[in-house]
Each structure stands twice: as C-alpha cells, then as structure tokens.
Amino acid sequence: MKNNKLIKRLNIIKGQIDGLAKLIEKNENCRKVSEQFYAINAALKKVMELYFKENLTSCLRSINLRKKRTIEFLLKEIVKSK
C-alpha cells in the first residue's frame, strides 16, 4: 500500500514533467515554466521524504560508507528544502 502512494505520486510527477516539456517547446512565458519547475521540485522532494520515512531503517542497514554519505546528503537536502 505504501509503495502504491509513492508510485501514484511519481506518475503525477511524470505528467508534470511532460507538461513542462510542452511549455518549453511552446516557448511559454518564463513565469509558467518556472512555476512548473518549482512544483516538480517540491513534489519530488516530498516523494523522497515519504520514501525515506518509510524505508530509512532498511536503507541504512548493511550499506557501505559511500552509500551512507549519499543517503545523509539526500536527507539534508530534504530537511533544507522545508
């Protein structure tokens, strides 16, 4: 069930990205384009946050130092964005 929520959100983000590409292709005004970039960025960060809330323990189990640093970096980025 948890993964279904994440997949639904990711599919919405896919749609937003497709919409953004169309805006860029049509040379829409900068404000519309920048609003879509912001919305996609916010949505993606929210999905990351939800994923790590549900899976952080398993992500941190049995990982090497490099992967741990990557996860720590991503978590800092999520917290910073709030």
VENNOR-V783069 format. One record per residue. RES is the residue in three letters. PHI is phi in degrees with one decimal (none if undefined). Layout:
# VENNOR-V783069
res->RES phi->PHI
res->RES phi->PHI
This chain:
# VENNOR-V783069
res->MET phi->none
res->LYS phi->-61.1
res->ASN phi->-64.3
res->ASN phi->-60.8
res->LYS phi->-62.2
res->LEU phi->-64.1
res->ILE phi->-64.1
res->LYS phi->-59.9
res->ARG phi->-63.7
res->LEU phi->-65.0
res->ASN phi->-66.7
res->ILE phi->-64.0
res->ILE phi->-62.4
res->LYS phi->-55.8
res->GLY phi->-62.3
res->GLN phi->-63.5
res->ILE phi->-65.5
res->ASP phi->-60.3
res->GLY phi->-63.3
res->LEU phi->-63.1
res->ALA phi->-59.5
res->LYS phi->-65.7
res->LEU phi->-61.1
res->ILE phi->-67.1
res->GLU phi->-59.9
res->LYS phi->-84.3
res->ASN phi->55.6
res->GLU phi->-62.8
res->ASN phi->-66.7
res->CYS phi->-59.1
res->ARG phi->-63.4
res->LYS phi->-61.0
res->VAL phi->-64.7
res->SER phi->-66.0
res->GLU phi->-62.8
res->GLN phi->-70.0
res->PHE phi->-58.2
res->TYR phi->-61.9
res->ALA phi->-63.6
res->ILE phi->-65.6
res->ASN phi->-60.4
res->ALA phi->-63.9
res->ALA phi->-65.2
res->LEU phi->-66.0
res->LYS phi->-63.0
res->LYS phi->-66.2
res->VAL phi->-63.0
res->MET phi->-60.1
res->GLU phi->-59.4
res->LEU phi->-62.6
res->TYR phi->-60.3
res->PHE phi->-69.5
res->LYS phi->-60.9
res->GLU phi->-82.2
res->ASN phi->-123.1
res->LEU phi->-59.3
res->THR phi->-58.9
res->SER phi->-70.4
res->CYS phi->-67.2
res->LEU phi->-84.9
res->ARG phi->-70.3
res->SER phi->53.4
res->ILE phi->-112.6
res->ASN phi->-81.8
res->LEU phi->-60.3
res->ARG phi->-62.9
res->LYS phi->-65.7
res->LYS phi->-62.2
res->ARG phi->-64.0
res->THR phi->-62.7
res->ILE phi->-64.9
res->GLU phi->-61.3
res->PHE phi->-61.0
res->LEU phi->-61.1
res->LEU phi->-63.9
res->LYS phi->-62.8
res->GLU phi->-63.4
res->ILE phi->-64.3
res->VAL phi->-64.3
res->LYS phi->-62.7
res->SER phi->-77.8
res->LYS phi->-81.6
